[in-house]
Amino acid sequence: MRANRLRLGASLCAALALPAVCTQAQRGTAQGTPQAQGWAVRASLSHPSAKLYNTAKQKLLDGTQIFTYTISRLDVRLYCEVAQHYDYIWFEMQHSTMSYRDVEEMIAACPRPIATPVIRVPDEFESSIQKATDIGALGIVVPTVDTVEKAMAAAKFARYPPQGRRSMGAGQAGSIWGVNGVNYRETINDNMLVIVQIETPVGVANAYDIAMVPGVDVLLGSNGDMTNFSGLQPEHPEYQAYFTKIHDATLKAGKFLGAVTATYAKPGAPGVGRADFADWRLFYNGPSFDGYQPPRPGPRR
């Protein structure tokens, strides 16, 4: 099994053209040297000493836990307000009828806020990821990643060559982020954040191989759908073991670890918190970084 994984890792390195990451990964595997969480993400950067304009990714590299606010319908005023108080904004396009045009309008209305704009796309297809990146998202979330192939597609279409195969288009992303002397085309690969969701027992079984895909930055354990797909409740020992496997696979591969529930950021009993809470870094929703309380959702009009 270990030999098969090493061969798989070598083939992924060749396919995605990330030799620096792969060399360090193979060296770390051979020597068994413990490294800080996200070491492979840092090694993948073309300019590791440069400060990122993707502030959420920079915070992860700095060792900070980050939280988000979710937007699932067009509301420019709400976006511009909450984007000043959270680490990143999660634009929900898997479980909403919001359009790319809606998200494009919000990103354009308040360019370069404190919060990083991240879109959960409905799938790993080039057409979905291309639109998300062209309108200015600095991160994508790909749901229900069970296989290496799906993770490879997410990483590949999110970045320009030579690391990926994102096509150049005429979207607004360059005008949003390519300001003050910044060359968007030359810097966006480092600033892109690729998050894949592990939501099923099959995804858990493949978590290490998924985490080893170059260009994947975060594995996000999805608490609600893990219950949905496994039939287990959060306090069940087997359910907890799923998240321990995600934890171990992610850290071993040098990527960042996330969970849907923000309670994993705190210690607590199984089904509430985690004993390894300090290792979980990226969360869906959760508190603002300055104590801000968002407005209560109003009725749909």
Buried (B, 14 or more C-beta within 10 A) or exposed (E): EEEEEBEBBEEBBEEBEBEBBBEBBBEBBEEEEEEEBBBBBBBBBEEEEEEBBBBBBBBBBEEEBBBBBBBBEBBBEBBEBBBEBBBBBBBBBBEBEBEBEBBBBBBBEBEBBBBBBBBBBEBBEBEBBBBBBBBBBBBBBBBBBBBBEBBBBBBBBBBBEEBBBBEEEEBBBBEBBBEEEEEBEEBBBBBBBBBBBBBBBBBBBBBBBBBBBBBBBBBBBBBEBBBEBBEBEBEBEEBBEBBBBBBBBBBBBBBBBBBBBBBBBEEEEBBEBBEBBEBBBBBBEBBBBEEEEEEEEEEEE
